[in-house]
Amino acid sequence: MRKSRLSEEQIIKILKEKEAGAKLADLCRRHGSASPCSTLEGEVRGMDVNEARRLKQLEDENRRLKHLVADLTLDNQALKLIVAKKY
């Protein structure tokens, strides 16, 4: 997944300005990002900066744990094949 050029703080600032009545396209252009604002709006709506950071940390940890589970599953399957061939 492509990393956003905007930080969580910038995204939340943009969304707060949008709630105040500014147009999203204008805000995104002003902050240097034309397209990802609308997709990020759904992800961080109603969050403050700390909640958005925590969400990002949890997503990173979840991704790391999924990779660990996949590696361990492959190891487990390989060991089962080895044991099945010996007996």
N, C-alpha and C positions, 0 to 999 in steps of 0.2 A: 504494500500500500504506500502511495506517495505521501511523504510527510508535508504537512502544511507549512507554508512560509510564515504563517501568523502564529504567534504564541497564544496560549490560553488567555492571557491578560488582554491581548489585542482583540481577540475574538469576542470576549465578554464586553469589552469597551464598545466595540462596533454594535453588538446586539443591544446594549443599553441605549446607545444613540438612536438605533432604529426604533426602539420602543418609545423614545421621546418624539418620534415623528419624522425622522430623516429617511430618505430612500436608501434601500440596501445597496443598490448598484452604485450610487454615488459614494456611499461610505466605503465600499470595497475598493473603488478606484482611488479614493483619497488615501487609503491605508496601504495601497500597493498590491492589491490582490483582486482580480476581476471575477473569478468564478467560484472559488471554494466557499465563499461566505454563505451561500444559500444552503449548501449541504451541511455545513457545520452548525447552522442555526438550529436544526433539529436535534443535534447532539448535545448542545450546551444550553438550551433554553431553560431559563429559571435557575441556573447555577451561578454561584459566585466563583471567584478565582480559585479558592482552596478546593472546592468540590471538583472543579474541572481538572486541577492538577492530580487530585486523588483518583479520579476516573482514568486519567492517562496512565498513572502508575499501576492501577489494577489491570488495565488492558495489557500493559507490557508484561506484568507478572503472569497473567493468564496465557499469553502467547508463549512465554518461556516454559511454563509448566506443560503446555500442550506438546511442545517439542520434546521435553523430557519423557512424557508418557509414550510418545511415538517411538523414541529410541529404545526405551525399555521393552515395549511390545515387540519390536523387531528382535531384540536380544533374546527375549523369552521364546519366540517362535523358532529361532535358530537353535537354541538349546534343546527344545523339544524334538526337533528334527534329528539332532545328533544322538539323543538318548534313544529315539525310536529306531535308528539304524543299528545301534550296538546290541540291542536285545532282540 
